[in-house]
């Protein structure tokens, strides 16, 4: 997995100290915030697309998909998957 994805996972994970009231024992728990992770991924994708918009050549959806996959070190989706315009 891409280092950037690993970094975003770390940013979305909080370590919290929890104390059991019955035993008074404290331990650490990791909590993964799915909403925060999703927001971080979307911010990262937006950043990639906005950087591309500064380039002097044409921009299209296929290029955006390629750039985002490349940024995260992922394989491109199969060619039979179409980008849907909303």
C-alpha positions in Angstrom: 0.0 0.0 0.0 1.2 3.5 -0.8 3.0 5.4 1.9 0.5 8.3 1.6 -2.4 6.0 2.3 -0.6 4.7 5.4 -0.1 8.3 6.6 -3.8 9.1 6.1 -4.7 6.0 8.1 -2.4 7.2 10.9 -4.0 10.6 10.8 -7.5 9.1 11.1 -6.5 6.9 14.1 -6.7 8.2 17.6 -5.0 6.6 20.6 -7.1 7.1 23.7 -6.4 6.1 27.3 -9.3 4.2 28.9 -9.7 3.5 32.6 -11.8 0.6 33.8 -13.8 2.1 36.7 -14.1 -1.3 38.4 -10.4 -2.2 38.4 -8.9 1.3 38.0 -6.6 -0.1 35.3 -5.8 2.2 32.5 -4.9 1.0 29.0 -4.6 2.5 25.5 -7.1 1.9 22.8 -6.9 2.8 19.1 -10.0 4.2 17.4 -10.1 4.5 13.7 -12.3 7.4 12.5 -13.9 6.3 9.2 -15.4 9.7 8.6 -12.1 11.5 9.1 -10.3 9.0 6.8 -12.9 9.6 4.1 -12.5 13.4 4.4 -8.7 13.1 4.2 -8.9 10.9 1.0 -11.3 13.3 -0.6 -9.1 16.3 0.3 -6.1 14.4 -1.2 -8.0 13.6 -4.5 -9.2 17.2 -4.8 -5.6 18.4 -4.3 -4.4 16.2 -7.2 -7.2 17.4 -9.5 -6.7 21.1 -8.7 -2.9 20.8 -9.3 -3.7 19.2 -12.7 -6.0 22.1 -13.6 -3.0 24.4 -13.5 -1.4 22.5 -16.5 -1.7 24.1 -19.9 -3.1 21.0 -21.6 -6.7 19.6 -21.7 -8.3 18.0 -18.7 -10.7 15.1 -18.8 -12.2 12.6 -16.4 -10.1 9.7 -17.6 -7.0 11.7 -16.8 -8.3 12.6 -13.4 -8.9 8.9 -12.6 -5.3 8.0 -13.8 -3.8 10.8 -11.7 -5.6 9.8 -8.5 -4.7 6.2 -8.9 -1.1 7.1 -9.6 -1.0 9.4 -6.6 -2.0 6.6 -4.3 0.1 4.0 -6.0 -2.9 2.0 -7.2 -3.6 0.0 -10.3 -5.9 1.6 -12.8 -9.5 0.2 -12.9 -10.5 -2.0 -15.7 -11.2 -0.2 -19.0 -14.9 -1.3 -18.9 -15.6 0.9 -15.9 -17.0 4.2 -17.0 -16.8 7.6 -15.2 -20.3 8.9 -14.6 -20.9 12.6 -14.8 -23.2 13.9 -12.1 
